């Protein structure tokens, strides 16, 4: 039977056929709000002199709105191996992925002053859609030079993607950050990630508004298996 479609109609049909798989793939990835297991709110009180400035978010008792992530993401950092630029003098590196992040001394992992980092080995490459981090929220304070990066290189010398950076003066020598500093509360800091693929996640800090020492409590990485 002879094809009776005109050339414009045939072109339109061909275009629709080519685009259909792309649209169906996008529609198949359903999203939902990211659900976090938040620790208790600190009851230590508020210091009289809180840092202020255009680069500091004011503290709030309200949780930020949840970010959307694809259905099925899991915290693939749970129980994974953690290394650091230095050994902690309080706590153990394994506590940073143990799921415990209450505002108590037993859940704090403290390091010496200066720019220091901790790194989570996810064990294999994942498609990352969100990361959450908690520093010392036993007290109301602002952590300095918070940087979060992801890579497939354990040395972070190549293929590095910066997920968050509030180091506005490039103290850590990893680039000038454009994110804002924030007060450490039970909400932590949740970072949306656009499905980048990586095996390692590394977080930097350089003291806080209360102390020159560095302190971490937890890193969570929400991801899907890499395709």
N, C-alpha and C positions, 0 to 999 in steps of 0.2 A: 504494500500500500504506500502510496506516495505521501511524504511528509508535507502536510498543508500549513505548518507553522511558518509565519513570516520570519525573516532574519532577526528583527528586533525582539520578537517573542522568544525565539530560540536562544538568543544571547542572554535574555533575562532569566530564562529557565536554567541555563548553564551556570550563571552567577549564583542563583539561589541554591543550586545543588552543591556548589563548591563551598558556600558559606554555611550550609546547614550543619555539618559536623562540628564546626567551631561553636555555633550557638548552642547546640545540644550539649557539648562538653561543659560550657560555662554554666548552663542551667542545671547540670547534674551536680555541681558542687554547691550543695546547700550550706548555708551559714547559720550560726547561732551565737548568742552572747557567750563570751568566755567566762566560765565559772571558776572562781578562785576560792581556796580555803584560807580565809583571812585569820590572822592571829588576833589576840585580844588587844584592845586599845590600851596604851600606856597610861598609867594613873600617876605619873611622876610630877604632873603640874607643868606649867609653862614658864620658861625663863623670862625675866623682866626685859632683857634686851635681845629681842629677836632680830636677826639680820634682815635687812630690807634692801630693795633696789630693783631696777627694771628687769634684771635677769633672774629674780627670785620669785617664784610663785608664792602667794600668801598662803599660810596654813588653813586648812579647812577640816571640819569634823564630818563632812559629807563625802562619801565614796564617789570617785569619778565614774561617769557612765561606762559600762563595760564595752569593750571592743568586740567586733564581730570576727569570728574565726570559722573556717570550714568545719562541718560536723565530723566528729571522729578524731579530732586532735587530742593528743595525750601529752602529759608532762614527761617527755623522754629523758629529762635530766635526773629524775628521781633515782637515787641510789647509785648514780654514776660516779666515776673516778674524778677527783678534783686535785689539781696541782696549783702551785702558787709561785710568785716571784721570790717569796721568803716563807719560812715556816712561821706559823702563828705562835705567839707566846701565851695565848689564852684560847682554849678550845682546839678542835681538830679540823683539818680541811674537809674530812668526810661529812661534817655537820652542814656544809653548805648545800648539800643535796639530800639531806635526811628528812625533809618535810617539816622540821621543827623551827619555828620562827617567832616564838613568843617573846615579849619584852622582858626577858629575864637573863641573868648572867649565864646560866647554863646553855643558852641557845646562841650566845654571841661568840664570834671567832675574831680575835683581835690580832692585828699585825703592827709592826713598827711604822714610824712615820716615813714620809716621802711618797712618791708615786709607786704604788704596789698593785699587783694584779692577782686574780684567781682565775682558773681556767677549768671548764667542764669538758670532759671527753664523752660525747654521746655514744661512743662505741661504733657508730657507723654514720654515714651521711643521711640526713633527714631534710625534709622540706619544712622549713620553719615558718610559722605564721604568727607567733607571739612569744615574747620573753617577759618574765617578771622577776624583779630583784628586790630584795629587802636588805637594807643595811641596818645599822644600829638604831632601833626605834624605842630603846629604853628611855631615851630622853628626846625632847623636841630639839632637833638640830638639823643643819643642812650639811650633807656630805659634799665635799669639793671634788671637782674634776671627775665626775662620773662618766665613764665611757664604757660602752658595751659593743663588742665586735664579734663577728662570726667568720669562720674560715674552714677550709679543708686542710690547711697547713698547720700542724701543731706548733710551729715556731712563729706563726703569724707574720711571715715575711712576704707572702704572696697571696693573691686571691682573697684579700681581707675586705669585708663589708662592715662599715660602721653603722650600728643600729641606733645608737644614742650617744650624744656627746654634748655635755654642758661646760666643757673646758674652753671658755671664751678667750683666754689669753694664751692658749697652746702651751701651757706649762708641761704637759705630759709629752709634748713633741709628736703628737699623733694627728695634728690638724686642729684648726680653730672650730670649736663647736658652735652650733646654732640653737641647741636646746636650752631650756631654762633650768636653773637649780630649783630644788624643791625640798620641803621639810619631810624628814623621815617619819612616817606614821604607819599605822597598821596596814594601810592600803598598798604600801610598797610603790614601785613604779612599773607600770605595765607598758610594754613597748610593742606596737604593732609591727609585724614583719611581713613583707610581701612574698612569701613563699620561696625565699632564697634557700639554696641547698648548702648545707655545711655539716661538719662533724664536730667542730670545736666552737665553744662560746667562751669568750674571755671578757672579764669586767675589771676596770681600773677605778681606783679612788686615790685621793690625796688628802687624807684627814677630813676634818669637819669644822663647823663653826664653833664647836665645843672643845675639840681636841685635835692635836696634830697626828694622833694615831688613826689607823684605819680599822674599820670593823665591818664584817659581812655577817649575814644571817642565812640567806637562802637565795638560790638562783633556780628558776623554773623555766623550762623551754617547751613550748607547746607546738607540736609538729605532727606531720604525717610521714609515712614511709616515702623515701625519695623514689621517683619513677625513673 
